[in-house]
Structures are given as C-alpha cells and as structure tokens.
Amino acid sequence: MASFVAEPGARMRNNSTERNIVCRVKNSFMTLSRHISVLLGALHSCSEVT
C-alpha cells in the first residue's frame, strides 16, 4: 500500500524534471539561435567591409 501511494508522487516528480529539461533545452536553443544570428550579422558586416 505504501509503495502504491509513493508511486504517483515519484511520477509527478519525474514529470516536473522532464518539463524542466524541456524548458532548459528550449532556452539553450533560443540563446543558440540568438548567438548564430549575431555571428551571421558580424560575418555579414565583415564581408561588407572587405
């Protein structure tokens, strides 16, 4: 009975960690895309100068 009660709590904790991982991946993807756009802008300005 105790293990049956503890299981949903563990599953909920798993769900929250999965959500955290998804949020972290989204944030890293957003920052990565921002860095890429900045790098592309820098490359573009450099190619314009030369």
Helices and strands as residue ranges (DSSP letters): H 2-49
